[in-house]
Amino acid sequence: MSVDVSSALGVFDSGVGGLTVVRALRELLPNESIIYLGDTARVPYGSKSPDTIRRFATEDTQFLLNRQVKAVVVACNTATAHALPDLQRSFRVPIIGVVEPGVEATLEASDCERVGIIGTAGTIRSCAYQHAIAMRRPDVRVEAIATPLLVPFIEEGWLDHPALKSVLREYLKPMLAKGIDTLVLGCTHYPLLVPMLKRLLGGKVRLVDSASTCAAHTKRCLEEHCLLRTSRTKPTLEIHLTDYSEQFENLAHRFLGADFGKIKKAQL
């Protein structure tokens, strides 16, 4: 199938958290245009059944392909865990998830022996990270816990709040007691927690986040498929949400860390 390298890169998530991936992509691939879809009308995906998540992810992907994107990044850990193989079988463009890049980055350190994973209930329940690590390095011990209280703090903008610090300490206490050397941030909201996590962990635990690892993997994928944009015209960013409110716009600014044009209402 012939693909126009000047076409945009498609990215979707169940909400606006995937904009941390867009932010990382724009830093690493500043020449690429991006079309982002946030399925804010049906967020969160983590509480849905696997069949429903796969249906939603298929509809999200089709929305982006209808806009002639050259590749699709599934910037949602839950959708990646439950739907990525189906999407890759169903569509002919490269489909990239967030789990595999995170696992690869986790295991590239030769001294990685004990890994902690935090994420939404849906992601942890899927065991996607646990299985992927076990398939590559069965000797690595994994501790995975759902951390549902973190997303509300992040979306409220309470990134330096003492209550968030206390919650993180409680979540991490059993993992640290077991001597983890690496912590995987298995939710695209969580890169915004990196400054506080670094202060809490004091450099004793390596952090692996979904956004930067996914961006690096996407760059390699585009290079392998000869899909890197070569045009010198200014790249564009489009943001489409299936439900719109001022809250979502404020969150989009927080996650993206930059100004952007008008948000468009998406109809799936």
N, C-alpha and C positions, 0 to 999 in steps of 0.2 A: 504494500500500500504506500503510495506517494504521500509524503507529509511535508508541508511548507514549514521550513525552519523558522520563518518569521512569525509563525502563529504563536499565540499565547500559551503559557503553561497553565493548566487547570488545577485548582486546589479546592478541596471541600472538607468540611467538618460539620459536626452536628450543631455547632454554635459559632461563636467568634473566637474561641480559644485557638483554633488553627491559624489565626493570624500571627501567632508567634512563629509558625513555620514560614509564613509569607515574609515576615520580617527577616528571618534567617536566609531565606532564598534571595531576597533583594540585596542583602549584604554580600552574599557569595556569588550571585549571578545578576549583577546590576544591569545587564543588557537585556534581560528577559522581561517580556510583558506577562502579566499574570491576571487571570480571571478567578476570583474567589467566590465560592458559594458556601454560605452558612445556613444550615437548615434550622433556623431559630424557631420556626413554628412547631418543630417536633423534638426539640432538645428536651431532656437528655436522651441519648441512645442507650446509655448503660442500663436503664431500667426496662428496656424492651427485650422481646424474645430474639434469639438468633435469626429466625426466619424474617422477622420484621426488620431487623437491622440490615440484613442482606437486601431486602426489597428497597429500603430507603437508600442504601448505598448505590444500588443500581440506578435508581431514579436520579440521584445526585450526579453520578457519572454521565448519564445520558444528557442531562441538562448542560454539562460542560462540553460534551462532544458535539452537541447541537450548535455550539459556538466555535467549532473547528479548532479546539485546542489540540496540541501535538502530543501531549502526555498529561496524565492525571496523577496528582499526589493526594493520597487519602490521609489527610492531616487529622486523623481521629484514631486514637488507639483502639477503641471499641469496634469501630467499623473495620479497621485493619484486621483485628483479631478474628472477626466473624465472617467478613465478606471478601477479603483480598483475593483468595484463590478463585472464587466465582467470578469476580470482576476481571481478573487476568485471563480467564478462559472465555469470557463473553465478549470482550472488546479487543480490538487489534492495535490500539496504541499502547505504549508503555504505561503500566499502572504501578505506582510506587507507594508502599505503605510506610508506617513509622516504626513498626516493631523490629523488623530485620535489621535496619540500620542501627537501632539502639543496641541490639544484641551483638552485632559485629563490633561496635565501638566498645562495648562492655568487655568482650573477650580478647580484644587486641592487646591488652596489658598482660604480660607473661606472669605477673604476680597476682592475678585475679584469682581468688580462692573462695571468697564468701561475698555473695551479692544480695543486696536488699532491693526490693522493687516496691514502689508506691504508685498507686493509680486509683482510678474509680472502681467501684464494685464490679461493674461489667467487665472491665479489662482484667482485673485480678481473677475474677471467676472464670474467665475464658482460658486461663493458664497459658496464654500465647507466649509470653516471655519465658515462663518457666520451662515449657516444652522446647522452645527454640534453644535455650541455653543447654538443657539436658541433652539434646541431640548432638550438640557440638562439643560440649565439655561436661560429661557426666560426673566428673570429679568435683565440679564447682557446687558448693552448697548455696541454696537459694532460700531467702526468706521474703515472702511477698505478703503485703497487707493492704487492704482497701483503706483509703484515707478520704472519706467523703466530706469531711469538714473543711478541707482545704479550698475547694473551688468557691464556696460562698465568700470566704475571706478575700480571695484573689479578685473576685468580681466586685466586691465592695471597695476594693482599692486599699485594704488594710494590710499592706505588705510589710509595714514596720510596727504593726500593732503588738503590744505585749501579749494579748490573748492568742494571736497566731503563733508567737514564739512558744507559748506554753503548750499549744496543741501539737506543734511539730515535735517538741521534746517528748511528749507522751507517745506519739506515733513511733518515733525513732528509738525510744528507750529499749524495747526488746530486741531490735535489730543490732543496736550498738553493743548490747550485752552479749550478743553472739559473735561479736567481732567482725562485722562486715567491713570490707575494704573498698567496696564500690556501691553506690546508690543510684539506681536507675529511676529517672523521673518519668513514669509511664503515663503521662497526661500532658497534652499540649498547653494546658494552663500553667504547668509547674515551672517552666523556665523563668517565670517572674519571681519564683521563690529562691533562685540561685543566690542572690546577695545574702539573704538571711540564713540560708543553709550553710553557706561558707563561713559565716560568723559562728553559727552553732557548732559546726563540725571541725572548725579550726584547721582545715587542710588535711585531716586524718583520713578522710574518706573521699575517694574520687567520685565526682558527679558526672552522670551521663544523661543528657536531656534529649527529648524527642525532636525538638526543633532543629538544633544545629546538626545532629547526626543525620536527620532526614534530608536536610539541605545538601550536605556533602554527598550523600548517596544519590540524590537527584542530579547533581552536577555530573557525577561519574556516569550515570545512566544516559544523560543527554549526550555526553561525549561519545559513549560507546555506540549510540544510534545515530551519530552525526547530526544531532538536532539542536546544537547550540546556535542561538540567534546571532547572525552576523551583521544585520542592518545597523546603521549608525543613527537611525532616527530614534527619538526619545521613546523608551519603553513606557507602556501604560499599565495602570492598575485599575481593575474593575472589581467592585464588591457588590455581591448580590445576596440578599437575605430573604428567606421565605416568610419572615415576620419582621416588622420594623417598629422600633420605638426609640425614644431618645436614650433609653438605657442601653440598648444595643449599640447605638452610635458612640456613646461615651466609652463603652467597653472596647469597641473597635479601635478607638484612638489609644486606649491604654495598652492593648495587646500589640498593636502595630507600631506604636511609638513614633508615628509620623502623621502628617496631614494627608488626606486623600480626598478625592472628589465625592460627588453625591452618591449615596448608597442607593442601589436599585432594588425594587421589590421583585423577587423571583417567583414564578409560577411553575411548579413542577408538573 
